[in-house]
Amino acid sequence: MHWIAVPSSLDELPPGAPAASAGWWALRFTPRVALLDEALLLEVASTERLWGGRARLLSLIRQHRPAFSGQAELAGPAEAQETPAPGRPIPGPEKDKAAARRLPQLSGGDPALAQGATAFEALALLRLAQADPAHRPPRRLPHDLPLRTLAALRPHAASLERMGCRTLGALRALPRAGVARRFGADALRALDQAFGDVPHPLPWIELPERFSLSAELPALAESAGTLLWSANRLLGVLHGWLQARQQGVLALELAWRHDLRRIDGVDLPAQQSLTVRTAEPTQDLAHLRRLLAEHLGRQRLAAPVNQITLSGTETRLWAEASASLLPPSPEDARRAQGEPWHQWVERVSARLGAQQVQVAVLQADHRPECMLRWEPAAGQAVPAQGPAGTRSPRARSGGGGVTTAGAGRADDGRATGAARRDGGAGSAGSSASTASHRDPRPAAVAADAALWPGWLLRPPQRLALQGSRPLWHGPLRLLAGPHRFDGGWWDASQHLERRDYFVAHNDTVGTVWIFRQWAGTREAGRHEWFLHGVFG
């Protein structure tokens, strides 16, 4: 067996958090993690090979040991480093090999990490390094360890030193019966456990099935910024829980409890809450912090807050991104340094409001005005994977680009033809379609889709007639058509429509898209003309 001891950082946990949460982050490296006194103990004999060897595992533990203060690890994307999955190629092999050659077998003198053959040995070396980082580790372990490194012997250390007994080996050389009679059976049992002669069962840390953690605030919070500072500490614990369970968060809820129940004669709710959602599972704390900051920036606290609760309301299995065997090209490396597309959409949506950033979602409907609808982009803009591992700005739902309110939206009566023609132009030549307009799957592209305009009017504009000839800033000359669109019976909100579309032109307005709508049977001859689209 091989044990690693690291400081538990119990004093950095949010107030009210369970002590075991200080060790959740370590469960990503090994399932055998225990909390003993002031340290976390990791048994890594069965897992160190999966992480690329002992030297690499020690480096990862040093690198990813969290700070629950909520500042350093959440400063920005550059600091939010991911832990590679076990068995994956690990970057920087030459650097790691050099570190392994410099690393002694027992890492004495490092106040942040120690290792040993037993749990007590690793813990004793950690205590020795924290007391004096410049002290060299003992050559014989555990015989040369000072008595004060064993917690059960600290009450008796002064008496033993006056007897000339200063190390565990010296104490072990004394008669066992006398030691048990003078210092108690617990001291003798701890000594045997330190030498590995007696088993030392440890209570292993277990993860809860669902993450929900509350924290009392050190002072009443009267602003959203103060809440964010406290929430960052809970996010650090959440990060460890997600990595240990190999989950990514899709939705988390932050709730805060009011210190007052009534202000100026108005009853207040006991608590308020907000929900933060992401388009795909994530463990990126920097992104979660930005989203939480944007949402809190739009909140108004009804009263001072004395407690917050962070809950992971929806999580999903975390799928590690597949890396290429080939070195990245300069373009791929440049893209990897930027902010992912879906994270940008989520951040801007949180800042401006979900209804202010929308995406076109294609519909399986051949009627031009029903071929797409606009929905909040935060729930739709899940980027597709490009051929070289890059992120494509096109949403998986098949829609066009993302737009902010008032810029090229269907609410203006216009929709880009590129967005509609990209897989969304249905079987326009058919006389009746049985597909529901709510079906998100795009229909097949019509053969003459290139003849459709890039801009539509909503609603279509009625045209005046000169006899039976449509007028719009003068008589219109029909260039192509008719193109029959017949349907709408499946939509209860609209009546059955029969339209004949034409491409028309005059020198004043240029080329336009108009249709003749039949009010009755064709033999009755009653029809009206409408302008529906304008060509660029």
C-alpha positions as CSV (number, residue, x, y, z in Angstrom):
1,M,0.0,0.0,0.0
2,H,1.1,3.6,-0.6
3,W,-0.4,6.6,1.2
4,I,-0.4,10.3,0.4
5,A,-1.3,12.9,3.0
6,V,-2.4,16.4,2.2
7,P,-3.7,19.2,4.4
8,S,-7.5,19.0,4.7
9,S,-8.2,22.8,4.6
10,L,-11.0,22.4,7.1
11,D,-10.7,26.0,8.1
12,E,-11.3,27.1,4.5
13,L,-14.6,25.3,4.1
14,P,-17.8,27.4,4.1
15,P,-19.4,27.6,7.6
16,G,-21.8,24.8,8.0
17,A,-20.3,22.6,5.3
18,P,-19.7,18.9,6.4
19,A,-16.1,18.1,7.1
20,A,-16.1,15.2,4.6
21,S,-16.7,17.8,1.8
22,A,-13.1,18.9,2.2
23,G,-12.1,15.5,0.7
24,W,-14.5,15.2,-2.2
25,W,-12.0,16.7,-4.7
26,A,-9.5,13.9,-3.9
27,L,-12.0,11.1,-4.9
28,R,-11.2,11.8,-8.5
29,F,-7.8,10.2,-8.0
30,T,-8.7,7.2,-5.8
31,P,-11.9,5.9,-4.2
32,R,-10.0,5.4,-0.9
33,V,-9.9,8.8,0.8
34,A,-10.2,9.3,4.5
35,L,-10.2,12.3,6.8
36,L,-7.9,11.9,9.9
37,D,-7.2,14.7,12.2
38,E,-6.0,17.7,10.2
39,A,-5.2,15.8,7.0
40,L,-6.6,13.9,4.1
41,L,-5.2,10.4,3.5
42,L,-5.3,8.9,0.0
43,E,-4.4,5.3,-0.6
44,V,-3.2,5.3,-4.2
45,A,-1.4,1.9,-4.7
46,S,-4.1,0.6,-7.1
47,T,-4.6,3.8,-9.1
48,E,-1.3,5.6,-9.5
49,R,-0.5,3.6,-12.7
50,L,-3.8,5.0,-14.3
51,W,-2.5,8.5,-13.8
52,G,0.9,7.9,-15.5
53,G,2.9,6.9,-12.5
54,R,3.5,8.1,-8.9
55,A,5.4,11.3,-9.9
56,R,2.6,12.4,-12.3
57,L,0.0,11.7,-9.7
58,L,1.8,13.7,-7.0
59,S,2.1,16.6,-9.5
60,L,-1.7,16.5,-10.3
61,I,-2.6,16.4,-6.6
62,R,-0.4,19.4,-5.9
63,Q,-1.8,21.2,-8.9
64,H,-5.5,20.6,-8.3
65,R,-5.7,20.8,-4.5
66,P,-8.6,23.3,-4.2
67,A,-8.8,26.5,-2.2
68,F,-12.3,27.0,-0.9
69,S,-11.8,30.7,-0.4
70,G,-13.4,31.2,-3.7
71,Q,-10.9,33.5,-5.3
72,A,-7.8,32.0,-6.9
73,E,-9.3,29.1,-8.7
74,L,-12.2,31.2,-10.0
75,A,-10.2,34.1,-11.2
76,G,-10.6,33.3,-14.9
77,P,-10.4,30.7,-17.6
78,A,-6.6,30.6,-17.5
79,E,-6.7,29.3,-14.0
80,A,-9.5,26.8,-14.5
81,Q,-7.4,23.8,-15.4
82,E,-9.0,20.4,-16.0
83,T,-7.7,17.1,-14.6
84,P,-7.0,14.6,-17.4
85,A,-9.0,11.4,-17.2
86,P,-7.2,8.2,-16.1
87,G,-5.6,6.4,-19.0
88,R,-5.5,9.4,-21.3
89,P,-2.3,10.7,-22.9
90,I,-0.8,13.2,-20.5
91,P,0.9,16.3,-21.9
92,G,4.4,17.3,-21.1
93,P,6.2,13.9,-20.8
94,E,9.7,15.3,-20.7
95,K,8.9,17.7,-18.0
96,D,7.3,15.0,-15.9
97,K,10.2,12.6,-16.4
98,A,12.6,15.3,-15.2
99,A,10.4,16.0,-12.2
100,A,10.3,12.2,-11.4
101,R,14.2,12.1,-11.4
102,R,14.3,15.0,-9.0
103,L,11.6,13.7,-6.7
104,P,12.8,11.7,-3.7
105,Q,11.0,8.6,-2.7
106,L,9.7,10.2,0.4
107,S,8.8,13.9,-0.2
108,G,9.9,15.2,3.2
109,G,10.1,19.0,3.5
110,D,7.0,19.7,1.4
111,P,4.3,21.2,3.7
112,A,1.6,20.6,1.1
113,L,2.1,16.8,0.6
114,A,3.7,13.8,2.1
115,Q,3.7,10.1,1.3
116,G,4.6,6.9,3.1
117,A,4.0,3.1,3.4
118,T,1.3,3.5,6.0
119,A,-1.3,6.2,6.7
120,F,0.4,7.1,10.0
121,E,3.7,7.4,8.3
122,A,2.4,9.7,5.6
123,L,0.6,11.8,8.2
124,A,3.7,12.0,10.5
125,L,5.8,13.2,7.6
126,L,3.3,15.9,6.7
127,R,3.2,17.1,10.3
128,L,7.0,17.1,10.4
129,A,7.2,19.2,7.1
130,Q,4.6,21.7,8.3
131,A,6.5,22.2,11.6
132,D,9.8,22.7,9.9
133,P,9.9,22.7,6.0
134,A,13.7,22.9,6.1
135,H,14.0,19.7,8.1
136,R,15.2,16.8,6.1
137,P,13.1,13.6,6.4
138,P,14.4,10.8,8.6
139,R,16.4,8.1,6.9
140,R,14.7,5.2,8.7
141,L,10.9,5.2,8.7
142,P,9.1,5.1,10.9
143,H,11.8,4.5,13.5
144,D,13.3,8.0,13.4
145,L,10.0,9.9,13.4
146,P,9.7,12.3,16.4
147,L,7.1,11.3,19.0
148,R,5.0,14.5,18.5
149,T,4.2,13.4,14.9
150,L,1.8,10.8,16.4
151,A,-1.3,12.4,17.8
152,A,-1.9,9.6,20.5
153,L,1.6,10.2,21.9
154,R,1.5,14.0,22.1
155,P,0.2,14.1,25.7
156,H,3.1,11.9,26.8
157,A,5.8,13.4,24.6
158,A,7.3,15.6,27.4
159,S,7.5,12.6,29.8
160,L,9.1,10.3,27.3
161,E,11.7,12.9,26.2
162,R,12.8,13.3,29.9
163,M,13.3,9.6,29.8
164,G,15.6,10.0,26.7
165,C,13.0,8.5,24.4
166,R,12.5,11.0,21.5
167,T,11.6,8.8,18.5
168,L,9.1,6.1,17.7
169,G,11.8,3.5,17.4
170,A,13.1,4.3,20.8
171,L,9.6,3.9,22.3
172,R,9.1,0.7,20.4
173,A,12.3,-0.7,22.1
174,L,10.8,-0.2,25.6
175,P,9.0,-3.1,27.2
176,R,5.5,-3.3,25.9
177,A,3.9,-4.1,29.2
178,G,5.5,-1.2,30.9
179,V,4.5,1.2,28.0
180,A,0.9,0.0,28.2
181,R,0.8,0.3,32.0
182,R,2.4,3.8,32.0
183,F,0.9,5.5,29.0
184,G,-2.2,3.4,28.2
185,A,-3.2,0.8,25.7
186,D,-4.3,3.4,23.1
187,A,-0.7,4.8,22.9
188,L,0.6,1.3,22.3
189,R,-2.0,0.5,19.7
190,A,-1.2,3.7,17.8
191,L,2.4,2.8,17.9
192,D,1.7,-0.6,16.4
193,Q,-0.5,1.0,13.7
194,A,2.2,3.4,12.8
195,F,4.6,0.5,12.2
196,G,1.9,-1.4,10.3
197,D,1.8,-4.3,12.8
198,V,-1.9,-3.7,13.5
199,P,-4.6,-2.8,11.0
200,H,-5.9,0.7,11.1
201,P,-9.4,0.9,9.7
202,L,-10.3,4.3,8.4
203,P,-13.8,5.6,7.6
204,W,-13.7,6.2,3.8
205,I,-15.3,9.4,2.5
206,E,-18.5,8.8,0.5
207,L,-20.2,11.2,-1.9
208,P,-23.9,12.1,-1.5
209,E,-26.1,11.2,-4.4
210,R,-27.3,14.8,-4.8
211,F,-25.3,18.0,-4.1
212,S,-26.9,20.5,-1.8
213,L,-24.8,22.6,0.6
214,S,-25.8,25.4,2.9
215,A,-23.5,28.0,4.4
216,E,-24.1,30.6,7.1
217,L,-22.8,34.0,6.0
218,P,-20.1,35.6,8.3
219,A,-22.1,38.9,8.1
220,L,-25.5,40.0,6.7
221,A,-25.3,40.4,2.9
222,E,-27.1,43.4,1.5
223,S,-25.8,43.2,-2.1
224,A,-25.6,40.6,-4.8
225,G,-21.8,41.0,-4.9
226,T,-21.5,39.8,-1.3
227,L,-23.6,36.8,-2.1
228,L,-21.3,36.0,-5.0
229,W,-18.3,36.0,-2.8
230,S,-19.9,33.4,-0.4
231,A,-21.3,31.4,-3.3
232,N,-17.8,31.0,-4.8
233,R,-16.8,29.0,-1.8
234,L,-19.7,26.6,-2.3
235,L,-18.8,26.4,-6.0
236,G,-15.4,25.1,-5.1
237,V,-17.0,22.3,-3.1
238,L,-19.4,21.6,-6.0
239,H,-16.4,21.3,-8.4
240,G,-14.9,18.6,-6.3
241,W,-18.3,16.7,-6.1
242,L,-18.7,16.9,-9.9
243,Q,-15.2,15.6,-10.6
244,A,-15.5,12.8,-8.1
245,R,-18.9,11.6,-9.5
246,Q,-17.7,12.3,-13.1
247,Q,-20.8,14.5,-13.7
248,G,-21.3,17.8,-15.4
249,V,-23.9,20.3,-14.1
250,L,-26.8,21.4,-16.4
251,A,-28.7,23.4,-13.8
252,L,-27.9,24.7,-10.4
253,E,-30.0,26.7,-7.9
254,L,-28.8,29.3,-5.5
255,A,-31.2,30.1,-2.7
256,W,-30.8,32.7,0.0
257,R,-32.6,33.1,3.3
258,H,-33.8,36.5,4.5
259,D,-32.9,37.7,7.9
260,L,-36.1,39.7,8.1
261,R,-39.7,38.6,7.6
262,R,-41.3,42.0,7.4
263,I,-40.2,45.4,6.2
264,D,-42.3,48.6,6.3
265,G,-45.4,46.5,7.0
266,V,-44.9,44.3,4.0
267,D,-44.5,40.5,4.5
268,L,-41.4,39.0,2.9
269,P,-40.9,35.5,1.6
270,A,-38.6,33.3,3.8
271,Q,-36.2,33.0,0.9
272,Q,-35.5,33.8,-2.7
273,S,-33.7,31.7,-5.3
274,L,-32.4,31.7,-8.9
275,T,-31.6,28.9,-11.3
276,V,-28.6,28.9,-13.7
277,R,-28.8,26.6,-16.7
278,T,-26.1,25.6,-19.2
279,A,-26.6,24.3,-22.7
280,E,-24.4,21.2,-22.0
281,P,-22.9,19.6,-18.9
282,T,-20.0,21.5,-17.6
283,Q,-17.4,21.4,-14.8
284,D,-16.0,24.8,-15.7
285,L,-16.1,26.9,-12.5
286,A,-15.0,30.1,-14.2
287,H,-18.0,29.8,-16.6
288,L,-20.4,29.0,-13.7
289,R,-19.1,31.9,-11.8
290,R,-19.6,34.3,-14.7
291,L,-23.2,33.0,-15.2
292,L,-23.9,33.3,-11.5
293,A,-22.5,36.8,-11.4
294,E,-24.7,37.9,-14.4
295,H,-27.8,36.4,-12.9
296,L,-27.1,37.9,-9.4
297,G,-26.4,41.3,-11.0
298,R,-30.1,41.4,-12.2
299,Q,-31.4,40.4,-8.8
300,R,-32.6,42.8,-6.1
301,L,-32.4,41.5,-2.6
302,A,-35.7,41.9,-0.7
303,A,-33.9,42.0,2.7
304,P,-30.5,41.3,4.2
305,V,-29.4,37.6,3.7
306,N,-27.9,35.4,6.5
307,Q,-27.7,32.0,4.7
308,I,-27.2,30.7,1.2
309,T,-27.8,27.2,-0.3
310,L,-26.3,25.9,-3.5
311,S,-27.9,22.8,-5.1
312,G,-27.1,20.9,-8.3
313,T,-30.7,20.4,-9.5
314,E,-29.7,18.7,-12.8
315,T,-26.5,16.9,-13.6
316,R,-25.4,14.5,-16.4
317,L,-22.6,12.1,-17.1
318,W,-19.4,14.0,-17.9
319,A,-18.1,13.0,-21.3
320,E,-14.4,13.8,-21.6
321,A,-13.5,15.5,-24.8
322,S,-11.5,13.4,-27.2
323,A,-8.1,14.7,-28.0
324,S,-6.3,14.3,-31.4
325,L,-3.3,12.2,-31.7
326,L,-1.8,14.9,-34.0
327,P,-0.4,18.1,-32.6
328,P,-2.9,21.0,-33.0
329,S,-2.6,23.4,-35.8
330,P,-2.0,27.1,-35.1
331,E,-5.7,27.8,-36.0
332,D,-6.9,25.1,-33.6
333,A,-4.7,26.3,-30.8
334,R,-6.0,29.8,-31.3
335,R,-9.6,28.6,-31.2
336,A,-8.9,26.6,-28.1
337,Q,-7.8,29.7,-26.2
338,G,-11.1,31.6,-27.0
339,E,-14.4,31.3,-25.2
340,P,-16.6,28.4,-26.4
341,W,-19.6,29.5,-28.5
342,H,-22.3,28.1,-26.2
343,Q,-20.6,29.7,-23.1
344,W,-20.7,33.1,-24.9
345,V,-24.4,32.7,-25.7
346,E,-25.2,31.7,-22.1
347,R,-23.2,34.6,-20.7
348,V,-24.8,37.2,-23.0
349,S,-28.3,35.8,-22.4
350,A,-27.8,36.1,-18.7
351,R,-26.7,39.7,-19.0
352,L,-29.3,40.9,-21.5
353,G,-32.2,38.5,-20.7
354,A,-33.1,35.2,-22.3
355,Q,-35.7,36.8,-24.6
356,Q,-33.2,39.3,-25.9
357,V,-30.9,36.7,-27.5
358,Q,-32.7,34.3,-29.7
359,V,-31.9,31.6,-32.3
360,A,-33.8,30.4,-35.3
361,V,-35.1,26.9,-35.0
362,L,-36.1,25.2,-38.2
363,Q,-39.5,23.6,-38.5
364,A,-40.7,20.8,-40.8
365,D,-43.3,23.0,-42.5
366,H,-43.4,24.0,-46.1
367,R,-45.2,27.3,-45.5
368,P,-42.6,30.1,-45.7
369,E,-43.7,31.9,-42.5
370,C,-43.8,28.7,-40.5
371,M,-40.4,27.3,-41.6
372,L,-38.7,28.6,-38.5
373,R,-39.4,30.1,-35.2
374,W,-37.3,32.1,-32.8
375,E,-36.5,30.8,-29.3
376,P,-34.2,31.8,-26.5
377,A,-30.7,30.9,-27.6
378,A,-29.5,29.8,-24.1
379,G,-31.6,26.7,-24.4
380,Q,-30.9,26.0,-28.1
381,A,-27.3,27.0,-28.9
382,V,-25.5,23.7,-28.2
383,P,-22.6,23.8,-30.7
384,A,-21.9,20.9,-33.0
385,Q,-18.5,19.3,-33.1
386,G,-16.4,20.3,-36.1
387,P,-14.3,18.0,-38.1
388,A,-11.1,18.9,-36.3
389,G,-12.5,19.1,-32.8
390,T,-13.5,22.7,-33.1
391,R,-16.8,24.2,-32.2
392,S,-19.1,25.2,-35.0
393,P,-21.3,28.3,-34.4
394,R,-24.3,26.5,-35.8
395,A,-26.8,25.2,-33.3
396,R,-27.5,21.5,-33.1
397,S,-31.1,22.2,-33.5
398,G,-30.5,23.2,-37.1
399,G,-31.2,26.9,-36.7
400,G,-29.3,29.7,-38.2
401,G,-27.3,32.2,-36.3
402,V,-28.0,33.7,-32.9
403,T,-29.4,37.3,-32.9
404,T,-30.1,39.9,-30.3
405,A,-33.6,41.4,-30.2
406,G,-34.3,43.9,-32.9
407,A,-31.5,42.7,-35.3
408,G,-32.6,40.6,-38.2
409,R,-35.4,38.8,-36.3
410,A,-38.7,37.3,-37.4
411,D,-40.4,39.8,-35.1
412,D,-39.4,42.5,-37.6
413,G,-41.2,40.5,-40.3
414,R,-38.0,39.3,-41.8
415,A,-35.9,36.1,-41.7
416,T,-32.7,35.5,-43.4
417,G,-33.0,33.2,-46.4
418,A,-29.7,31.5,-45.6
419,A,-31.1,30.3,-42.3
420,R,-34.3,29.1,-43.9
421,R,-32.6,27.4,-46.9
422,D,-30.1,25.6,-44.8
423,G,-32.0,22.4,-44.4
424,G,-35.3,24.1,-43.5
425,A,-37.1,24.7,-46.8
426,G,-39.6,21.9,-46.9
427,S,-41.2,20.1,-49.8
428,A,-42.7,23.3,-51.2
429,G,-43.9,21.6,-54.4
430,S,-46.2,19.3,-52.5
431,S,-49.9,20.1,-52.3
432,A,-50.4,18.9,-48.7
433,S,-47.9,18.2,-46.0
434,T,-48.8,16.1,-43.0
435,A,-45.8,17.1,-40.8
436,S,-46.5,19.2,-37.7
437,H,-45.0,22.6,-37.7
438,R,-43.8,21.9,-34.2
439,D,-41.6,19.1,-35.4
440,P,-38.0,20.4,-34.8
441,R,-36.5,18.2,-37.6
442,P,-35.9,20.2,-40.8
443,A,-37.6,19.0,-43.9
444,A,-35.9,18.3,-47.2
445,V,-34.7,21.3,-49.4
446,A,-37.0,22.1,-52.3
447,A,-35.4,22.0,-55.8
448,D,-36.4,25.6,-56.5
449,A,-35.4,27.0,-53.1
450,A,-32.8,29.2,-54.7
451,L,-35.7,31.2,-56.2
452,W,-37.0,32.2,-52.7
453,P,-36.2,35.7,-51.3
454,G,-33.8,36.5,-48.5
455,W,-36.3,38.7,-46.6
456,L,-40.0,38.0,-45.7
457,L,-42.6,40.5,-44.5
458,R,-44.7,39.6,-41.5
459,P,-47.5,39.9,-42.0
460,P,-47.7,39.8,-45.8
461,Q,-48.8,43.2,-47.3
462,R,-52.0,43.3,-49.3
463,L,-51.5,44.7,-52.8
464,A,-53.8,46.9,-54.8
465,L,-55.1,45.7,-58.1
466,Q,-55.5,47.2,-61.5
467,G,-58.1,44.9,-63.0
468,S,-56.5,41.6,-62.2
469,R,-52.9,42.9,-62.2
470,P,-51.1,43.5,-58.8
471,L,-49.7,46.9,-58.1
472,W,-46.8,48.0,-55.8
473,H,-45.4,51.4,-56.7
474,G,-46.6,50.6,-60.2
475,P,-47.7,47.5,-62.1
476,L,-45.8,44.3,-61.4
477,R,-44.7,42.1,-64.2
478,L,-44.8,38.3,-63.4
479,L,-41.4,36.7,-64.2
480,A,-41.8,33.1,-62.7
481,G,-44.6,31.0,-61.3
482,P,-47.1,30.0,-60.3
483,H,-45.7,28.0,-57.4
484,R,-48.5,26.3,-55.4
485,F,-48.4,26.2,-51.5
486,D,-51.4,24.3,-50.3
487,G,-51.9,23.3,-46.7
488,G,-52.4,24.4,-43.1
489,W,-55.2,22.1,-42.2
490,W,-53.1,20.5,-39.4
491,D,-52.7,23.9,-37.6
492,A,-55.7,24.6,-35.5
493,S,-54.7,28.3,-35.2
494,Q,-54.9,29.0,-38.9
495,H,-57.4,28.3,-41.6
496,L,-56.8,26.3,-44.8
497,E,-54.8,28.3,-47.3
498,R,-54.1,27.9,-51.0
499,R,-51.5,30.2,-52.4
500,D,-49.8,30.6,-55.8
501,Y,-46.4,32.3,-55.5
502,F,-44.8,34.4,-58.3
503,V,-41.6,36.2,-58.8
504,A,-42.5,39.7,-60.0
505,H,-40.6,42.9,-61.0
506,N,-40.9,46.5,-61.9
507,D,-38.3,49.2,-62.3
508,T,-39.2,51.0,-59.0
509,V,-39.1,48.2,-56.4
510,G,-37.0,45.7,-58.2
511,T,-37.7,41.9,-57.8
512,V,-40.2,40.8,-55.2
513,W,-42.1,37.7,-54.1
514,I,-45.8,37.9,-54.2
515,F,-48.6,35.4,-53.9
516,R,-52.2,35.1,-55.0
517,Q,-54.5,33.7,-52.3
518,W,-57.7,32.1,-53.3
519,A,-60.7,33.0,-51.2
520,G,-62.9,30.3,-52.6
521,T,-62.7,27.9,-55.4
522,R,-60.6,28.7,-58.4
523,E,-63.6,28.7,-60.7
524,A,-65.2,31.5,-58.6
525,G,-62.3,33.7,-59.5
526,R,-62.2,35.5,-56.2
527,H,-58.6,36.1,-55.1
528,E,-56.3,38.6,-53.4
529,W,-52.7,39.5,-54.0
530,F,-50.0,39.9,-51.2
531,L,-46.4,40.9,-51.1
532,H,-44.5,38.4,-49.0
533,G,-40.8,38.7,-49.8
534,V,-38.1,41.0,-51.2
535,F,-35.1,39.9,-53.1
536,G,-31.7,41.5,-52.3
